[in-house]
Amino acid sequence: MKLEKLIAMANQIGAFFEAMPDHEQAVADVANHLRRSWEPRMRQQIIACLGTTNEEQLKPLVREALRRF
C-alpha cells in the first residue's frame, strides 16, 4: 500500500482518539487499534517512516503511538 494512504488512514484514527480527555489512553488506544486492525506489513511500512521526512505528515498522537511498537 502507498505510504501516503497509510499516513492518511493513521491520521484519521488519530483524529478520532484526539477527542479523548486522557492523552495517555488516547495514545494507547491508537496503538492498540493499529495492532488489532492493521496487517503486519502495513504497520512495518508506517513505522519505517519514523525518522524520515514523512514523519512530519503524521499527527503527534499517531507518532507517539507508533513509537510504542
C-alpha positions as CSV (number, residue, x, y, z in Angstrom):
1,M,0.0,0.0,0.0
2,K,1.2,3.5,-0.7
3,L,2.7,5.3,2.3
4,E,0.6,8.4,1.7
5,K,-2.6,6.3,2.1
6,L,-1.3,4.7,5.3
7,I,-0.4,8.1,6.7
8,A,-3.9,9.4,5.9
9,M,-5.6,6.3,7.5
10,A,-3.4,6.6,10.6
11,N,-4.2,10.3,10.9
12,Q,-7.9,9.5,10.7
13,I,-7.6,7.1,13.5
14,G,-5.6,9.6,15.5
15,A,-8.2,12.3,14.8
16,F,-10.9,10.1,16.3
17,F,-8.9,9.4,19.5
18,E,-7.7,13.1,19.9
19,A,-11.0,14.0,21.4
20,M,-10.4,11.7,24.4
21,P,-9.7,13.6,27.6
22,D,-6.9,11.3,28.8
23,H,-3.9,11.7,26.4
24,E,-2.1,8.6,27.6
25,Q,-5.2,6.5,27.0
26,A,-5.7,8.0,23.5
27,V,-2.1,7.1,22.6
28,A,-2.6,3.5,23.9
29,D,-5.9,3.2,22.0
30,V,-4.3,4.3,18.7
31,A,-1.5,1.8,19.2
32,N,-4.0,-0.9,20.1
33,H,-6.1,-0.2,17.1
34,L,-3.2,-0.4,14.7
35,R,-2.1,-3.7,16.3
36,R,-5.5,-5.2,16.1
37,S,-6.7,-3.9,12.7
38,W,-3.6,-3.4,10.5
39,E,-1.8,-6.3,9.0
40,P,1.9,-6.5,9.9
41,R,3.2,-5.2,6.5
42,M,1.1,-2.1,6.9
43,R,2.4,-1.5,10.4
44,Q,6.0,-2.1,9.4
45,Q,5.7,0.3,6.5
46,I,4.3,3.2,8.6
47,I,6.7,2.6,11.4
48,A,9.6,2.7,8.9
49,C,8.6,6.3,8.1
50,L,9.5,7.4,11.6
51,G,12.8,9.4,11.5
52,T,12.2,10.4,7.8
53,T,10.7,13.5,6.3
54,N,7.4,11.6,6.0
55,E,7.1,11.5,9.8
56,E,6.1,15.2,9.7
57,Q,2.9,14.2,8.0
58,L,1.7,12.2,11.0
59,K,-0.4,13.7,13.8
60,P,1.6,13.9,17.0
61,L,-0.7,11.4,18.7
62,V,0.0,8.9,15.9
63,R,3.7,9.4,16.1
64,E,3.6,8.7,19.8
65,A,1.5,5.6,19.3
66,L,3.9,4.3,16.6
67,R,6.9,4.7,18.9
68,R,5.2,2.2,21.3
69,F,5.7,-0.7,18.9
